[in-house]
Amino acid sequence: MYEHLAGLLTRKGATDAVVDVQGVGYRIEISLHTARLMPAEGARCHVLLHHRIQDDRARLFGFVADDERELFRELITVPGVGPSTAMTLLSSKAPQELWGLIAGECLKELAKTRGIGPRTAQRVCAELAIKAKRRAAPTSSTPQATPAVEDALRALAVLGSSEQQSEKAVAAAIKELGPQASVDELVRVALRHL
């Protein structure tokens, strides 16, 4: 619903801030990383948003940079990882560092974050490692990440294909079918290329 706010930063704390937009103060939840990058109180600021409506309230999460918001949105897709857990992770490291830890499946390092246990770290790595590795080192055989590609790669992994084999097979399937292919089509054609 809300994409961004531009206004006067009237209050900035470690985990939240208030941005005044033409007389209306919007309270946004932020990470420590975003808090460090925001200007001082009284300055004008621009904040990217993720709007979440829960049973009893609406919450606005604010980010200074799009890479942090993108990682937040990926983290909350992981089963058992809610917005508060995602913000805790984002407060522990810069987005690129977190992507690197996820790509390297550094469970112990991720689990060092207060409130993040070994199981949560394992779920985050299991769900996001393929995307993280693709971000870290894209190659010509790595297909562009789309929801259909991600689902096809997961399906091939469940069938026992290695990550490298799956990526090559899906890249070949995309070349054959085009970028708008469905998950079923991608898996069917990719299986022929394994």
N, C-alpha and C positions, 0 to 999 in steps of 0.2 A: 504494500500500500504506500509506504513512504520510502523514497529512494535516497534522499539526502536533505541536509539542513544547512543553510548559510545564515549566519547571524552573529550576535555578540556572545562571547563566552563569558557568562556571568559567574559561574562557579565551576571549579575543577578539583575533583578529588582523585584518589588513587583508583577507584572503581566506578565512579560516575561523574557526570558533568551536566551542567544546565546551559543550554543554548537559547538565547532570547531571539525570537524571530518576530519582528514587528509587534512587540509587546506580549507575546506568548512564550512562556518558558517551557522548553522541552527537556525533560530529564532523560538522559541517555546513559546506559550502562557501557562502560569502556574497560579495556584491558590496561594493564600497567604500560604495555608497549605504546598504545595509543596515547595514554596520559603523558608519556615522555615527549611525544611528537607534537602534541597540541600546543598552541601559543599560550601565553600567560593570560590570566583572567583580565577581562576588560578589552581584549583584542577581538577582532573579527575572525571567524573561523568557518571552515567548510567541513562537514562531517558526512561520510557515507553511512547509510543506515541499513539495518535488517530489522524489520518489524515482525514481532511474534505475538500472536494472541493466544493466551492460555485460558483455562476455564474461568479464572477469577480476575484476570487483568491483562492489559496490553503492555508489552515491553518493547523498548527501542534499544537496540545495540548499535553503538557508534564506532566508526573506524576512520582513521585519517587516510589510510591507503587501501586501494582495492585488493591488493594481494592478501591483506589480513582478513578482509571481509570474505573473500573467496575461500580461504582456508577455514574460517568459522563455519561457512555454509557446508563445506565438506565434512567437517567434524560432527556437526549435528545430524548428519545422515547415518552416522555409526550407531548401531543399536546400543542403548544404554548410555550414550553421551548426549546430555542435554546442553542447553545454552550456558548454564553456569559452569559445567565441566569444561566446555570449549573455551570459555573466557579465562578459566584458570590456566589451561594449557597455553593460550595466547599470551598470558601475563608472564609465563616462565621464560619464553624465548621469542626472538623475532620470527616472523613467518617463514623465511627461507631456512633458518636453523631448524625449525620444527619439521618442515618438509624433508630436510636432510636426515633428521632422526627417524622419521617414518620410513623413508626410502631405505635406510640402513637397518631398519627393524631393531633399533636400539631400545629394547624394552626396558632395560634397567635404568637408562637415562630418562626416559619418559616417565617411568614410575617414581622417580625422585621428586616429581612435582607434587606438592602438598595436595592431598585429596584424590590423586590419581594412583590407583593400585595396579598391580601386575596384570590383572584381568582386563582392566580398561585399556591399558597400554597395548596389550595383545590384540584386543578388538580393533583399536585404532589402526594398528599396523596391518592386521589381516584385511581390513576393509579398504585402506587407502594406500597401501604399499605400491600397487601397480601405478596409480596416478602419480605418486610421489617420485617413483623411479623414472617415469616418462618425463616429468618436469625437470628432473635433475640432468638427464642425458638423453635428449631426443635424438633418434637416428633416422636414417632414411627408411628403415624397415619398421619403424614404430608408427602405428596408425594414429591419426589425430584423435584425441580423447573426446568422445561423444557418449551419451548414455547408451546407445546401441552397441558401440564398440566395447565399452566397459562391461556390459552385460554379456556380450559374446566372449570376452576374455575370461570372465568368471566361469561361464558355462564350460569352456574348454579346459580350464583348470580343474573343475569338478570331474571332468572326464579323464583326468590324468595327464594332460599335456603340460609340458614345462612352459614357463613364462615366455622364454625366447621363442620356442616353437609356436606358441599361441599367437604372439605378436606378428611373426612372419606370415602365419596362415591367415590371420585376419587382414593384414595389409594386402595380401594377395586377393582375398575375397573382395575387399573394397575396390581394388584395381579392376576386378572383373565385373562387379555389380554396380559400382558407383557409391558416392558418399551417403546417399539417402536410403541405403539398404536397411531392412529390418533386422532385428536380432536373429530371428529364425533363419533368414536367408544367409546372414553372415556366418552363423554356426554351420549350417548345412554345407556351404561352399568351402569354409575354412577346414572342415573335416577332410575334404578331398585333398587339401594341400599339406596335411600333416604327414 
